[in-house]
Amino acid sequence: MTRILDWDDPDHWTVRHVAEQYQVAEGTVTREWVHWPEWPTAVEGAGKRTASRGRPMKVYLRSEVESAVAAHEQSNPEFGPPASPEREWPRKDRVSLAEIARRLDRDYVEVRNYPRLYPAASGNPFPAAGADGVRSWGEVIDWHRARKGMGNRRTSAEPAPRTGDDV
């Protein structure tokens, strides 16, 4: 019979605890990390209760997981998130749409649509291209910081589309 541990037991971690600690997806732990040669085996005869019925979650000793991750980092220097590229560019730079996509870490197709999605009549228009066909990086970064995100891009003058619930 499996001994059920308290959920917040600090000495034993489930996959969820490991993922939260190292800020990765649970799938990364279950599909990749558990196959490392350094990865510890689950504690026999102990587990943590799942939210629903079924088998208890496997648990690993916290100290063994930390040792495994440290050993993996030593043997694999590329492990972990990639080094962040330089994020500050001169505001006076003149940039193309492709360069804007690279600097904002966005897909080029998305950036190519910004002039259409954020027209001059909108509340936060995308900076216009100059006579040379490129934009000022300072204006682009100011626009990007003022952008609300992936919400409604329509101006208030445009009527909202009607749905079946409006009738």
NORVEN-V53902 format. One record per residue. PHI is phi as a letter, one per 30 degrees, with the letter a starting at -180 (999 if undefined). PSI is psi in whole degrees, -180 to 180 (NA if undefined). D_FIRST is the distance of its C-alpha to the first C-alpha in whole Angstrom. Layout:
BEGIN
phi=<PHI	PHI>
psi=<PSI	PSI>
d_first=<D_FIRST	D_FIRST>
END
This chain:
BEGIN
phi=<999	d	d	d	c	d	d	c	d	d	d	b	c	c	e	d	d	d	d	d	d	c	h	b	d	e	d	d	d	d	c	b	d	d	c	d	d	d	d	d	d	d	d	d	i	b	a	b	d	d	d	b	d	k	d	d	d	d	b	b	d	e	d	d	d	d	d	d	d	d	d	d	d	d	d	b	d	d	d	j	d	d	d	d	d	e	c	c	c	d	d	d	e	c	b	d	d	d	d	d	e	d	d	c	h	b	d	d	d	d	d	e	d	e	e	d	d	b	d	e	d	d	d	b	d	d	e	d	d	d	d	d	i	c	c	d	d	e	d	d	d	d	d	d	d	d	d	d	j	d	d	d	c	d	d	d	d	d	d	d	d	d	c	d	d	d	d>
psi=<143	131	126	123	157	144	-37	22	116	-17	-14	132	142	177	-39	-43	-43	-47	-42	-41	-42	6	53	169	150	-36	-33	-41	-48	-28	-22	-58	-38	-12	-2	145	-25	-14	134	159	155	150	126	136	13	151	175	142	138	170	-28	179	162	-169	145	154	144	150	150	147	130	-45	-37	-38	-46	-40	-42	-43	-42	-42	-39	-39	-38	-44	-13	87	-20	-3	143	177	147	154	135	134	164	130	-4	118	154	136	-23	-7	144	125	146	173	-38	-41	-36	-45	-43	-45	-31	1	47	161	142	-40	-39	-48	-37	-28	-9	-44	-34	-39	-28	72	171	-27	-5	172	-28	77	145	138	138	150	147	-173	-27	-2	4	170	162	128	-37	-44	-39	-45	-35	-43	-46	-41	-28	-10	139	-18	-146	29	-156	124	-3	153	163	-19	-24	136	148	147	145	142	174	-24	-19	-20	NA>
d_first=<0	4	7	9	13	16	18	21	19	22	20	18	19	18	21	23	23	25	27	28	29	31	32	31	30	26	27	29	26	24	27	29	27	24	26	28	28	28	25	21	18	15	13	10	7	9	10	13	13	16	19	18	15	13	11	11	14	14	15	17	19	22	24	23	24	27	28	28	30	33	33	33	36	38	38	38	41	41	38	38	40	44	46	48	51	54	54	58	61	64	65	68	67	68	65	65	62	60	60	59	56	55	56	54	51	51	52	56	56	55	57	60	59	60	63	63	60	62	65	68	68	64	63	62	64	63	66	69	70	73	76	74	71	69	67	67	64	64	65	62	60	61	60	57	56	58	56	53	51	50	51	54	57	60	63	63	66	65	63	60	59	58	55	55	54	57	59>
END
